[in-house]
Amino acid sequence: MKVSDILRVKGNTLYTVNPDEPLARAVQTMAERDIGSLVVMEHGDLVGMLTFREVIQHLAKNGGSIGTTLVRTAMDDAPLTCTLETDMDEVRRMMLGRHARYMPVMDRRMLMGVVSFYDVAKAVVDGQNFENKLLKAYIRDWPGSDEGAQAAD
């Protein structure tokens, strides 16, 4: 399974933020949209990723205050990325290796979407459920021992 398969099922809704926007506004957007990340874009280019992890780290460093901080100050400026053709096993390894919960999907310099660890886990479970249904159908259609005994006579 490839990243493109997940995005096809998930859809293309993207939420982005400019690095010079106030962090408070970005947090408000994340809360209103019930999302855990915003892709940080500047002049059409990916320049970072803002997730609840970066927000919490910023709050911890600043006594629980966001103040007038800009997104640029809190964002991850070297986010892990993948392509539409990246295999899901590779995405899982990459996400686990960097403890990343969100990964922008790029086609050269164009942002195509974001996959979350939830999306990856759901794809794995859905794939296993489909495989289980196929195996159960195969077993159900297996020739019974009665038929095998009659053929031996």
MARVO-953173 format. One record per residue: residue number from 1; y, x, z of N, C-alpha, C in turn; residue in one letter. Coordinates in steps of 0.05 Angstrom, whole numbers, plus 32768, in hexadecimal, padded with zeros to 4 digits. Layout:
residues N
+-----+------+------+------+------+------+------+------+------+------+---+
:   k :  n_y :  n_x :  n_z : ca_y : ca_x : ca_z :  c_y :  c_x :  c_z : r :
+-----+------+------+------+------+------+------+------+------+------+---+
: NUM :    Y :    X :    Z :    Y :    X :    Z :    Y :    X :    Z : A :
...
+-----+------+------+------+------+------+------+------+------+------+---+
This chain:
residues 153
+-----+------+------+------+------+------+------+------+------+------+---+
:   k :  n_y :  n_x :  n_z : ca_y : ca_x : ca_z :  c_y :  c_x :  c_z : r :
+-----+------+------+------+------+------+------+------+------+------+---+
:   1 : 7FE9 : 8011 : 8000 : 8000 : 8000 : 8000 : 8019 : 8012 : 8000 : M :
:   2 : 802D : 800A : 7FF1 : 8046 : 8019 : 7FEE : 805D : 800A : 7FFC : K :
:   3 : 8072 : 8018 : 8001 : 808A : 800D : 800D : 8095 : 7FF6 : 7FFC : V :
:   4 : 8093 : 7FF8 : 7FE1 : 809C : 7FE2 : 7FD0 : 808E : 7FC8 : 7FD6 : S :
:   5 : 8074 : 7FC9 : 7FDE : 8065 : 7FB1 : 7FE5 : 8071 : 7FA3 : 7FFD : D :
:   6 : 8079 : 7FB3 : 8011 : 8085 : 7FA8 : 8029 : 80A0 : 7F9B : 8023 : I :
:   7 : 80B0 : 7FA9 : 8013 : 80CB : 7F9E : 800D : 80C8 : 7F85 : 7FFC : L :
:   8 : 80B4 : 7F83 : 7FEB : 80B0 : 7F6B : 7FDA : 80AB : 7F53 : 7FEC : R :
:   9 : 809B : 7F57 : 8002 : 8095 : 7F41 : 8014 : 80AD : 7F3B : 8027 : V :
:  10 : 80B9 : 7F51 : 8030 : 80CE : 7F4F : 8044 : 80E8 : 7F44 : 8039 : K :
:  11 : 80EF : 7F4B : 8020 : 8108 : 7F43 : 8015 : 811C : 7F5A : 8015 : G :
:  12 : 8134 : 7F55 : 800A : 8147 : 7F6A : 8006 : 8160 : 7F68 : 8017 : N :
:  13 : 8160 : 7F58 : 802C : 8178 : 7F56 : 803C : 817D : 7F71 : 804A : T :
:  14 : 8196 : 7F7B : 8046 : 819E : 7F94 : 8051 : 81B8 : 7F91 : 8061 : L :
:  15 : 81B9 : 7F9E : 8077 : 81D2 : 7F9F : 8087 : 81DB : 7FBB : 8089 : Y :
:  16 : 81F4 : 7FBF : 8081 : 81FF : 7FDA : 8082 : 8219 : 7FDB : 8092 : T :
:  17 : 8222 : 7FF3 : 8098 : 823A : 7FF7 : 80A7 : 8247 : 8010 : 809C : V :
:  18 : 8261 : 8012 : 809E : 8270 : 802A : 8096 : 8272 : 803C : 80AF : N :
:  19 : 8271 : 8056 : 80AB : 8271 : 8068 : 80C3 : 828C : 8067 : 80D2 : P :
:  20 : 82A1 : 805D : 80C6 : 82BB : 805D : 80D4 : 82C1 : 8042 : 80E0 : D :
:  21 : 82AD : 8030 : 80E1 : 82B0 : 8016 : 80EF : 82AC : 801B : 810D : E :
:  22 : 82B8 : 800A : 811D : 82B3 : 800D : 813A : 8296 : 8007 : 8141 : P :
:  23 : 828B : 8017 : 8153 : 8270 : 8013 : 815C : 826C : 7FF7 : 8168 : L :
:  24 : 8280 : 7FED : 8176 : 827F : 7FD2 : 8182 : 827A : 7FBD : 816D : A :
:  25 : 8287 : 7FBF : 8156 : 8283 : 7FAC : 8140 : 8267 : 7FAD : 8135 : R :
:  26 : 825D : 7FC6 : 8132 : 8241 : 7FC9 : 8128 : 822D : 7FBD : 813C : A :
:  27 : 8231 : 7FC1 : 8156 : 821F : 7FB6 : 816A : 8221 : 7F97 : 8169 : V :
:  28 : 8239 : 7F8D : 8165 : 823C : 7F70 : 8163 : 822C : 7F65 : 814B : Q :
:  29 : 822E : 7F73 : 8134 : 821F : 7F6B : 811C : 8201 : 7F6B : 8122 : T :
:  30 : 81F7 : 7F80 : 812F : 81DB : 7F83 : 8135 : 81D2 : 7F6B : 8147 : M :
:  31 : 81E2 : 7F64 : 815B : 81DC : 7F4F : 816D : 81DC : 7F34 : 815E : A :
:  32 : 81F0 : 7F2F : 814E : 81F3 : 7F15 : 8140 : 81DC : 7F11 : 812C : E :
:  33 : 81D4 : 7F27 : 811F : 81BF : 7F25 : 810A : 81A3 : 7F29 : 8115 : R :
:  34 : 81A2 : 7F30 : 812F : 8188 : 7F35 : 813C : 8178 : 7F4B : 812D : D :
:  35 : 8186 : 7F61 : 8128 : 817A : 7F78 : 811A : 817C : 7F91 : 812B : I :
:  36 : 816B : 7FA3 : 8126 : 816A : 7FBC : 8136 : 8177 : 7FD4 : 8129 : G :
:  37 : 8181 : 7FD0 : 8110 : 818C : 7FE7 : 8103 : 81A1 : 7FDF : 80EE : S :
:  38 : 81B2 : 7FF2 : 80E9 : 81C6 : 7FEF : 80D3 : 81C5 : 8009 : 80C3 : L :
:  39 : 81C4 : 8007 : 80A9 : 81C6 : 801F : 8098 : 81E3 : 8026 : 8096 : V :
:  40 : 81EA : 803F : 809A : 8205 : 8048 : 8099 : 820B : 8053 : 807D : V :
:  41 : 821D : 8046 : 806E : 8223 : 804D : 8053 : 8240 : 8054 : 8050 : M :
:  42 : 8246 : 8069 : 8040 : 8261 : 8071 : 803B : 8264 : 8078 : 801D : E :
:  43 : 8276 : 806A : 8010 : 827A : 806E : 7FF3 : 8260 : 806B : 7FE3 : H :
:  44 : 824F : 8058 : 7FEB : 8236 : 8053 : 7FDD : 821F : 8065 : 7FE4 : G :
:  45 : 8224 : 8078 : 7FF6 : 820E : 808B : 7FFE : 8205 : 8086 : 801A : D :
:  46 : 81EB : 808A : 801F : 81E0 : 8088 : 8039 : 81E9 : 80A1 : 8049 : L :
:  47 : 81F6 : 809C : 8060 : 8200 : 80B2 : 8070 : 81F4 : 80B2 : 808C : V :
:  48 : 81E6 : 809C : 8093 : 81DA : 809B : 80AE : 81CC : 8081 : 80B3 : G :
:  49 : 81C2 : 807F : 80CB : 81B4 : 8067 : 80D5 : 81BD : 8062 : 80F1 : M :
:  50 : 81C3 : 8049 : 80F7 : 81CA : 8041 : 8112 : 81B5 : 802D : 811B : L :
:  51 : 81A7 : 8035 : 8131 : 8193 : 8023 : 813C : 819A : 801E : 8159 : T :
:  52 : 818B : 800C : 8166 : 8190 : 8007 : 8182 : 818C : 8020 : 8193 : F :
:  53 : 817B : 8033 : 8189 : 8176 : 804C : 8197 : 8190 : 805C : 8199 : R :
:  54 : 819E : 805F : 8183 : 81B7 : 806F : 8183 : 81CC : 8061 : 8194 : E :
:  55 : 81CD : 8046 : 8193 : 81E0 : 8038 : 81A4 : 81DB : 803C : 81C1 : V :
:  56 : 81C1 : 803A : 81C9 : 81BA : 803E : 81E5 : 81C0 : 805B : 81EE : I :
:  57 : 81BA : 806F : 81DD : 81C0 : 808A : 81E3 : 81DE : 808F : 81E7 : Q :
:  58 : 81ED : 8082 : 81D6 : 820B : 8085 : 81D8 : 8214 : 8078 : 81F3 : H :
:  59 : 820A : 8061 : 81F9 : 8211 : 8054 : 8212 : 820A : 8065 : 822A : L :
:  60 : 81F2 : 8070 : 822A : 81E9 : 8081 : 8240 : 81FC : 809A : 8244 : A :
:  61 : 8205 : 80A5 : 822D : 8216 : 80BD : 822F : 8232 : 80B6 : 8238 : K :
:  62 : 823A : 809D : 8234 : 8256 : 8095 : 8239 : 8259 : 8081 : 824F : N :
:  63 : 8248 : 8082 : 8263 : 824A : 8071 : 827A : 8249 : 8053 : 8274 : G :
:  64 : 823A : 804C : 825F : 8236 : 8030 : 8258 : 824D : 8024 : 8247 : G :
:  65 : 825F : 8035 : 823E : 8276 : 802B : 822F : 8275 : 8033 : 8211 : S :
:  66 : 827C : 8020 : 8200 : 827F : 8027 : 81E4 : 829B : 802F : 81DD : I :
:  67 : 82AE : 8021 : 81EA : 82CA : 8028 : 81E6 : 82D2 : 8025 : 81C9 : G :
:  68 : 82E1 : 8039 : 81BF : 82EB : 8039 : 81A3 : 82DA : 804B : 8191 : T :
:  69 : 82C2 : 8051 : 819A : 82B0 : 8063 : 818B : 82AB : 8058 : 816F : T :
:  70 : 82AA : 806A : 815B : 82A3 : 8062 : 8140 : 8285 : 8065 : 813C : L :
:  71 : 827A : 8057 : 8128 : 825E : 8058 : 8121 : 8256 : 8075 : 811C : V :
:  72 : 8267 : 8084 : 810F : 8262 : 80A0 : 8107 : 8259 : 80B1 : 8120 : R :
:  73 : 8265 : 80AB : 8136 : 8260 : 80BB : 814F : 8244 : 80B6 : 8159 : T :
:  74 : 823A : 809E : 8157 : 8220 : 8096 : 8162 : 8209 : 8097 : 814F : A :
:  75 : 820D : 8096 : 8135 : 81F8 : 8093 : 8121 : 81E6 : 80AC : 8120 : M :
:  76 : 81CE : 80A8 : 8115 : 81BC : 80BE : 810D : 81C5 : 80C6 : 80F1 : D :
:  77 : 81D0 : 80DE : 80EF : 81DA : 80E6 : 80D5 : 81C6 : 80F4 : 80C3 : D :
:  78 : 81AD : 80F4 : 80CC : 8197 : 80FF : 80BB : 817F : 80ED : 80BD : A :
:  79 : 8182 : 80D4 : 80B4 : 816B : 80C2 : 80B7 : 8154 : 80C8 : 80A5 : P :
:  80 : 813C : 80C1 : 80AF : 8124 : 80C4 : 80A0 : 8125 : 80AF : 8089 : L :
:  81 : 811E : 80B6 : 8071 : 811D : 80A3 : 805B : 8103 : 80A5 : 804C : T :
:  82 : 80FD : 8090 : 803C : 80E6 : 8090 : 802B : 80EE : 8083 : 8010 : C :
:  83 : 80DB : 8082 : 7FFE : 80E0 : 8076 : 7FE4 : 80CF : 805D : 7FE1 : T :
:  84 : 80D3 : 804E : 7FCB : 80C3 : 8036 : 7FC6 : 80A6 : 803E : 7FC1 : L :
:  85 : 80A1 : 8056 : 7FB8 : 8085 : 805F : 7FB2 : 8077 : 806C : 7FC9 : E :
:  86 : 8085 : 8070 : 7FE0 : 8078 : 807D : 7FF7 : 8061 : 806B : 8001 : T :
:  87 : 804A : 8077 : 8006 : 8033 : 8069 : 8010 : 8037 : 8062 : 802E : D :
:  88 : 802C : 804B : 8036 : 8030 : 8041 : 8051 : 8024 : 8054 : 8066 : M :
:  89 : 800F : 8062 : 8060 : 8003 : 8075 : 8073 : 8017 : 808C : 8078 : D :
:  90 : 8025 : 8094 : 8063 : 8039 : 80A9 : 8066 : 8051 : 809F : 8076 : E :
:  91 : 8059 : 8087 : 8071 : 8070 : 807B : 8080 : 8069 : 807A : 809E : V :
:  92 : 8050 : 8072 : 80A4 : 8048 : 8071 : 80C0 : 8049 : 808C : 80CD : R :
:  93 : 803E : 80A0 : 80BE : 803F : 80BC : 80C9 : 805C : 80C5 : 80CE : R :
:  94 : 806D : 80C0 : 80BA : 8089 : 80C9 : 80BC : 8097 : 80BB : 80D4 : M :
:  95 : 8093 : 80A1 : 80D6 : 80A0 : 8092 : 80EC : 8096 : 809B : 8107 : M :
:  96 : 807C : 809F : 810A : 8071 : 80A8 : 8123 : 807A : 80C4 : 812A : L :
:  97 : 807B : 80D5 : 8116 : 8083 : 80F1 : 811A : 80A0 : 80F3 : 8124 : G :
:  98 : 80B1 : 80E2 : 811B : 80CE : 80E3 : 8123 : 80D6 : 80CD : 8137 : R :
:  99 : 80C2 : 80BD : 8140 : 80C8 : 80A6 : 8151 : 80DD : 8094 : 8145 : H :
: 100 : 80DB : 8091 : 812B : 80EE : 8080 : 811C : 80E4 : 8063 : 811B : A :
: 101 : 80F5 : 8051 : 8120 : 80EE : 8034 : 811F : 80F7 : 8027 : 8105 : R :
: 102 : 810A : 8034 : 80F8 : 8115 : 802A : 80DF : 8118 : 8040 : 80CB : Y :
: 103 : 8113 : 803A : 80B2 : 8114 : 804E : 809D : 8121 : 8042 : 8083 : M :
: 104 : 8137 : 804D : 807B : 8143 : 8045 : 8061 : 8131 : 804C : 804A : P :
: 105 : 8130 : 803A : 8037 : 8120 : 803F : 801F : 8133 : 8045 : 8008 : V :
: 106 : 8130 : 805C : 7FFC : 8142 : 8066 : 7FE7 : 8135 : 8068 : 7FCC : M :
: 107 : 8144 : 8062 : 7FB7 : 813C : 8068 : 7F9C : 8152 : 807B : 7F91 : D :
: 108 : 814C : 8094 : 7F92 : 8160 : 80A9 : 7F8E : 8176 : 80A6 : 7FA3 : R :
: 109 : 818E : 809F : 7F9A : 81A4 : 809B : 7FAE : 81A9 : 807E : 7FB4 : R :
: 110 : 819A : 806C : 7FA9 : 819E : 804F : 7FAE : 818D : 8045 : 7FC4 : M :
: 111 : 819A : 8037 : 7FD7 : 818C : 802A : 7FED : 817D : 8011 : 7FE4 : L :
: 112 : 8163 : 8010 : 7FE8 : 8153 : 7FFA : 7FDE : 814B : 7FE6 : 7FF5 : M :
: 113 : 814C : 7FF0 : 800D : 8145 : 7FDF : 8024 : 8140 : 7FF0 : 803C : G :
: 114 : 8136 : 7FE4 : 8051 : 812F : 7FF1 : 806A : 8114 : 7FE6 : 8073 : V :
: 115 : 8102 : 7FF8 : 807A : 80E9 : 7FEF : 8086 : 80E9 : 7FF7 : 80A4 : V :
: 116 : 80DF : 7FE5 : 80B4 : 80DD : 7FEA : 80D0 : 80C0 : 7FEF : 80D8 : S :
: 117 : 80BD : 7FFA : 80F0 : 80A2 : 7FFF : 80FA : 8093 : 7FE4 : 80FC : F :
: 118 : 80A1 : 7FCF : 8102 : 8095 : 7FB4 : 8102 : 808B : 7FAD : 80E7 : Y :
: 119 : 809B : 7FB2 : 80D2 : 8092 : 7FAC : 80B6 : 8078 : 7FBB : 80AF : D :
: 120 : 8077 : 7FD5 : 80B7 : 8060 : 7FE5 : 80B2 : 8048 : 7FDB : 80C1 : V :
: 121 : 804B : 7FD5 : 80DA : 8035 : 7FCA : 80EA : 802B : 7FAF : 80DF : A :
: 122 : 803D : 7F9E : 80D7 : 8036 : 7F84 : 80CC : 8026 : 7F88 : 80B2 : K :
: 123 : 802F : 7F9A : 80A1 : 8021 : 7F9F : 8088 : 8004 : 7FA9 : 808D : A :
: 124 : 8001 : 7FBA : 80A1 : 7FE6 : 7FC4 : 80A8 : 7FD5 : 7FAD : 80B2 : V :
: 125 : 7FDF : 7F9C : 80C4 : 7FD0 : 7F86 : 80CF : 7FC9 : 7F72 : 80B9 : V :
: 126 : 7FDD : 7F6B : 80A8 : 7FD8 : 7F59 : 8092 : 7FC2 : 7F64 : 807F : D :
: 127 : 7FC3 : 7F7E : 8079 : 7FAF : 7F8A : 8068 : 7F93 : 7F89 : 8075 : G :
: 128 : 7F92 : 7F8E : 808F : 7F78 : 7F8C : 809D : 7F6E : 7F70 : 809D : Q :
: 129 : 7F7F : 7F5C : 80A1 : 7F77 : 7F40 : 80A1 : 7F6C : 7F38 : 8086 : N :
: 130 : 7F79 : 7F41 : 8070 : 7F70 : 7F3B : 8055 : 7F54 : 7F48 : 8050 : F :
: 131 : 7F52 : 7F61 : 8058 : 7F38 : 7F6F : 8055 : 7F22 : 7F61 : 8065 : E :
: 132 : 7F28 : 7F58 : 807D : 7F14 : 7F4A : 808D : 7F0B : 7F30 : 8080 : N :
: 133 : 7F1E : 7F21 : 8074 : 7F17 : 7F09 : 8066 : 7F05 : 7F0E : 804E : K :
: 134 : 7F0B : 7F24 : 8040 : 7EFA : 7F2B : 8029 : 7EDE : 7F33 : 8032 : L :
: 135 : 7EDC : 7F42 : 8047 : 7EC2 : 7F4A : 8052 : 7EB2 : 7F32 : 805C : L :
: 136 : 7EBF : 7F20 : 806A : 7EB1 : 7F08 : 8074 : 7EA8 : 7EF7 : 805D : K :
: 137 : 7EB8 : 7EF4 : 8048 : 7EAF : 7EE5 : 8030 : 7E98 : 7EF2 : 8023 : A :
: 138 : 7E98 : 7F0D : 8021 : 7E82 : 7F1C : 8015 : 7E69 : 7F18 : 8025 : Y :
: 139 : 7E6B : 7F1A : 803F : 7E53 : 7F16 : 8051 : 7E49 : 7EFA : 804F : I :
: 140 : 7E5A : 7EE6 : 804E : 7E52 : 7ECA : 804C : 7E43 : 7EC5 : 8032 : R :
: 141 : 7E4A : 7ED3 : 801D : 7E3C : 7ED0 : 8003 : 7E24 : 7EE2 : 8000 : D :
: 142 : 7E1D : 7EF2 : 8014 : 7E06 : 7F04 : 8013 : 7DED : 7EF4 : 8011 : W :
: 143 : 7DDB : 7EFD : 7FFF : 7DC1 : 7EEE : 7FFD : 7DB2 : 7EED : 8017 : P :
: 144 : 7DA9 : 7ED5 : 801F : 7D9B : 7ED2 : 8039 : 7D7F : 7EDD : 8038 : G :
: 145 : 7D74 : 7EE1 : 8050 : 7D59 : 7EEC : 8051 : 7D44 : 7ED9 : 8045 : S :
: 146 : 7D4A : 7EBF : 8046 : 7D37 : 7EAB : 803A : 7D35 : 7EB0 : 801C : D :
: 147 : 7D4B : 7EB5 : 800F : 7D4B : 7EB9 : 7FF2 : 7D3C : 7ED3 : 7FEC : E :
: 148 : 7D40 : 7EE8 : 7FFC : 7D33 : 7F01 : 7FF8 : 7D15 : 7EFF : 7FFB : G :
: 149 : 7D0C : 7EEF : 800F : 7CF0 : 7EEC : 8014 : 7CE2 : 7EDD : 7FFD : A :
: 150 : 7CF0 : 7EC8 : 7FF3 : 7CE5 : 7EB8 : 7FDD : 7CE2 : 7ECA : 7FC4 : Q :
: 151 : 7CF5 : 7EDC : 7FBF : 7CF4 : 7EEC : 7FA7 : 7CDD : 7F00 : 7FA9 : A :
: 152 : 7CD4 : 7F07 : 7FC1 : 7CBE : 7F1A : 7FC4 : 7CA3 : 7F0D : 7FBE : A :
: 153 : 7CA1 : 7EF2 : 7FC1 : 7C88 : 7EE4 : 7FBC : 7C7F : 7EE3 : 7FA0 : D :
+-----+------+------+------+------+------+------+------+------+------+---+
